[in-house]
Amino acid sequence: MSAQKALPLDTLKLKEAKDMLADDYGNLYIYKNKDFSLTKYDSLGKQLGQMMLTVPYKVQSVQNPLTVPLFSENAQEMKFIDQNMNEIQRVDFKHKFGFIRMAYAEDLQQLWLLDDSTKRLIQYNFRNETIINSYPFDASFDELSDLLVYENRIYILTKKQFRVYTFKFEKIFEADIENGKRFRRENESILVVTDNSIVKYITEKEMLKIFSDPEARIVDKNTLSYFEIKANKLYLYSLEKPQQTESRTEPDPKQKDTEQEVERSAEKPEEQDSPEEKLEKKTEEIESKNPAESSLQKLIEDSSELQSAGV
């Protein structure tokens, strides 16, 4: 990572922040538990939109800022908002299910729901309101933080633990986590965001800490940078790009051509030019420096040739 850079966001806004997320365009989303507000800012601190909520909501992900999913255990519903923080879809769970402890939006038509009353994991198509699959999932989760389903694996995050299950309710991995908050998936990588660190899951092996600052209060990342709130200030750490280093070690095509010309001239001994060749080189030099002068030179040469022919 490169050196940290402070971003110009008001200290008061950061002081009251309960959570912060960053999308892949560098926009920041500040959630305040005090008034249940979600506010979107650009990288310069300019407010782009705001949503005032009546009960607590959990923002699942802002990786796609065009459709941001929010789940409320209190309201038993999921909202989808657009890039202007306007609600574009609402899914009500109260009349169709028991008590949904956590919901995960897989895409723009399917949800995964943990129904605590029936102890089931439900795959639900909310566009046509049909249950696709239902799996027995009899587990007790204290302080459940997040849910993610990917590649036939179920990822459960609590404040203190990270667990991975199969659809047959077989636990295939477990690790202790401090203050687990949410998942972030980047292609095939599963990341866990905590209060002051970001941890990567190495499939069925270990948890690797890829960013950490004990003094940070809130951290997050997008594809280009890590973000942290520390001492009510917002800092950014840009990720280094290895391909830039590689490109510097490889000479560009023009440099290669020049080197090849030098090599060829070194291999071939310099021959003495004849008077005619010297005159030709001089003419080319004049043409390259001054087109008008080269035209005059050509006129003189043409006149000389005519006089020699006796015209």
Solvent accessible surface area in square Angstrom, and as a share of the most:
residue,aa,sasa,rsa
1,M,107,0.48
2,S,50,0.32
3,A,91,0.70
4,Q,88,0.39
5,K,124,0.53
6,A,64,0.50
7,L,20,0.10
8,P,83,0.52
9,L,18,0.09
10,D,74,0.38
11,T,69,0.40
12,L,111,0.55
13,K,56,0.24
14,L,0,0.00
15,K,127,0.54
16,E,60,0.27
17,A,4,0.03
18,K,119,0.50
19,D,25,0.13
20,M,0,0.00
21,L,6,0.03
22,A,1,0.00
23,D,0,0.00
24,D,47,0.25
25,Y,171,0.65
26,G,16,0.15
27,N,24,0.12
28,L,2,0.01
29,Y,1,0.00
30,I,1,0.00
31,Y,14,0.05
32,K,31,0.13
33,N,69,0.35
34,K,160,0.68
35,D,64,0.33
36,F,54,0.23
37,S,0,0.00
38,L,0,0.00
39,T,2,0.01
40,K,10,0.04
41,Y,6,0.02
42,D,30,0.15
43,S,53,0.34
44,L,138,0.68
45,G,15,0.14
46,K,135,0.57
47,Q,94,0.42
48,L,76,0.38
49,G,13,0.13
50,Q,86,0.38
51,M,25,0.11
52,M,117,0.52
53,L,14,0.07
54,T,124,0.72
55,V,42,0.24
56,P,49,0.31
57,Y,15,0.06
58,K,50,0.21
59,V,10,0.06
60,Q,22,0.10
61,S,29,0.19
62,V,4,0.02
63,Q,54,0.24
64,N,75,0.38
65,P,12,0.07
66,L,103,0.51
67,T,23,0.13
68,V,1,0.00
69,P,10,0.07
70,L,0,0.00
71,F,8,0.03
72,S,1,0.01
73,E,67,0.30
74,N,107,0.55
75,A,24,0.19
76,Q,13,0.06
77,E,13,0.06
78,M,0,0.00
79,K,15,0.06
80,F,6,0.02
81,I,0,0.00
82,D,26,0.13
83,Q,78,0.35
84,N,85,0.44
85,M,8,0.03
86,N,83,0.42
87,E,68,0.30
88,I,92,0.46
89,Q,51,0.23
90,R,127,0.46
91,V,11,0.06
92,D,63,0.32
93,F,0,0.00
94,K,104,0.44
95,H,165,0.74
96,K,97,0.41
97,F,20,0.08
98,G,42,0.41
99,F,83,0.35
100,I,0,0.00
101,R,47,0.17
102,M,10,0.04
103,A,4,0.03
104,Y,22,0.08
105,A,10,0.07
106,E,77,0.34
107,D,61,0.32
108,L,95,0.47
109,Q,84,0.38
110,Q,30,0.13
111,L,0,0.00
112,W,12,0.04
113,L,0,0.00
114,L,10,0.05
115,D,2,0.01
116,D,49,0.25
117,S,71,0.46
118,T,68,0.40
119,K,74,0.31
120,R,75,0.27
121,L,0,0.00
122,I,0,0.00
123,Q,22,0.10
124,Y,7,0.03
125,N,19,0.10
126,F,11,0.04
127,R,130,0.47
128,N,94,0.48
129,E,112,0.50
130,T,64,0.37
131,I,75,0.38
132,I,77,0.39
133,N,60,0.31
134,S,50,0.32
135,Y,51,0.19
136,P,104,0.65
137,F,4,0.02
138,D,98,0.51
139,A,17,0.13
140,S,90,0.58
141,F,18,0.08
142,D,115,0.60
143,E,104,0.47
144,L,23,0.11
145,S,11,0.07
146,D,4,0.02
147,L,1,0.01
148,L,6,0.03
149,V,10,0.06
150,Y,45,0.17
151,E,123,0.55
152,N,104,0.53
153,R,76,0.28
154,I,0,0.00
155,Y,14,0.05
156,I,0,0.00
157,L,0,0.00
158,T,8,0.05
159,K,82,0.35
160,K,142,0.60
161,Q,42,0.19
162,F,0,0.00
163,R,45,0.16
164,V,1,0.00
165,Y,10,0.04
166,T,18,0.10
167,F,42,0.17
168,K,166,0.71
169,F,71,0.30
170,E,91,0.41
171,K,105,0.45
172,I,56,0.28
173,F,27,0.11
174,E,71,0.32
175,A,22,0.17
176,D,120,0.62
177,I,15,0.07
178,E,144,0.65
179,N,71,0.37
180,G,0,0.00
181,K,31,0.13
182,R,8,0.03
183,F,10,0.04
184,R,17,0.06
185,R,84,0.31
186,E,40,0.18
187,N,129,0.66
188,E,145,0.65
189,S,31,0.20
190,I,5,0.03
191,L,5,0.02
192,V,0,0.00
193,V,0,0.00
194,T,5,0.03
195,D,47,0.25
196,N,50,0.26
197,S,7,0.05
198,I,0,0.00
199,V,10,0.06
200,K,65,0.27
201,Y,12,0.05
202,I,50,0.26
203,T,95,0.55
204,E,92,0.41
205,K,157,0.66
206,E,92,0.41
207,M,37,0.17
208,L,87,0.43
209,K,121,0.51
210,I,55,0.28
211,F,11,0.04
212,S,56,0.36
213,D,20,0.11
214,P,117,0.73
215,E,128,0.57
216,A,9,0.07
217,R,93,0.34
218,I,4,0.02
219,V,0,0.00
220,D,5,0.03
221,K,8,0.03
222,N,5,0.03
223,T,71,0.41
224,L,101,0.50
225,S,8,0.05
226,Y,12,0.05
227,F,3,0.01
228,E,0,0.00
229,I,0,0.00
230,K,38,0.16
231,A,86,0.67
232,N,42,0.22
233,K,113,0.48
234,L,1,0.01
235,Y,33,0.13
236,L,28,0.14
237,Y,34,0.13
238,S,43,0.28
239,L,58,0.29
240,E,121,0.54
241,K,96,0.40
242,P,92,0.58
243,Q,109,0.49
244,Q,99,0.44
245,T,73,0.43
246,E,115,0.52
247,S,72,0.46
248,R,175,0.64
249,T,107,0.62
250,E,103,0.46
251,P,48,0.30
252,D,79,0.41
253,P,100,0.63
254,K,166,0.70
255,Q,88,0.39
256,K,82,0.35
257,D,82,0.42
258,T,82,0.48
259,E,76,0.34
260,Q,89,0.39
261,E,96,0.43
262,V,92,0.53
263,E,104,0.47
264,R,128,0.47
265,S,77,0.50
266,A,84,0.65
267,E,140,0.63
268,K,142,0.60
269,P,108,0.68
270,E,176,0.79
271,E,132,0.59
272,Q,160,0.71
273,D,45,0.23
274,S,43,0.28
275,P,104,0.66
276,E,128,0.57
277,E,81,0.36
278,K,110,0.46
279,L,105,0.52
280,E,103,0.46
281,K,115,0.49
282,K,109,0.46
283,T,30,0.17
284,E,98,0.44
285,E,78,0.35
286,I,25,0.13
287,E,87,0.39
288,S,93,0.60
289,K,154,0.65
290,N,63,0.33
291,P,99,0.62
292,A,74,0.57
293,E,84,0.38
294,S,16,0.10
295,S,72,0.47
296,L,105,0.52
297,Q,48,0.22
298,K,123,0.52
299,L,113,0.56
300,I,95,0.48
301,E,55,0.25
302,D,56,0.29
303,S,47,0.30
304,S,56,0.36
305,E,115,0.52
306,L,99,0.49
307,Q,137,0.61
308,S,100,0.65
309,A,77,0.59
310,G,68,0.65
311,V,137,0.79
